[in-house]
């Protein structure tokens, strides 16, 4: 009997910042926008800190800032 396994494909998102906003574009093209005022650590972060992020099962984690954003 054949044995099947499934692999969860990693969903890629695009993260950008402009005009005090965080833009998250999902693989399907849908976009979410968050005011940086909601996340003071992001609002005052350096470019290096903002670039160090990864997608998690429930959102985005900014590693150097120890901040999670659910998407």
Secondary structure, 3 states (H helix, E strand, C coil): CCCCCCCCCCCCCEEEEECCEEEEECCCCCEEEEEHHHCHHHHCCCHHHHHCEEECCCEEEECCCCEEEEC
